[in-house]
Amino acid sequence: MSTFPIDSGARIGEMKRVTKETNVSVKINLDGTGVADNSSGIPFLDHMLDQLASHGLFDVHVKATGDTHIDDHHTNEDVALAIGTALLQALGDRKGINRFGNFSAPLDEALVHVSLDLSGRPHLGYDLNIPTQRVGKYDTQLVEHFFQSLVNTSGMTLHIRQFSGTNSHHIIEATFKAFARALRQATEYDTRRRGTIPSSKGVLSRS
């Protein structure tokens, strides 16, 4: 059973990223109830961010505008970079958390496994075989780029493996659902740890 220390407030991270290509605002509450309020300008990405909120029980608020008249690349990337930074902020010193999480999510014929470590060391192992170039207007190459960008700013070790799947939408959605549940597990508190940092080094940091 996971619970929160009595003196712990909600773990909230906020990030605003403004470039010549995009304007992104992100707020994430790790101790939320699954509230999703996402408007990235990329409808399919919004649908995936809704999965992150719903299945992770995080409150996820993303507002973005960008040069989607060119393509979705810059907005997809900057949203992920901002989410990773907000997650890093919300985690703080990571005292008492489980740190590790893993989950296998089925969606009809698709089955995807996600394993992650909130280690402070960014690494992505990505093994999805998405059969089509697009889902609607969304370029499926951007899935890997989304997770790589999130990993880079959050300092997360993340492995994604596809066991089965032939429908591109199902594969990607199963990935986001598995990621949400694994991240929820990793960010929840371990009552036996009694507020200590889950590392033999005594510290977990992005640097």
Order of alpha helices (4+ residues) and beta strands (2+ residues): beta-beta-beta-alpha-beta-alpha-beta-beta-beta-beta-beta-alpha-beta-alpha
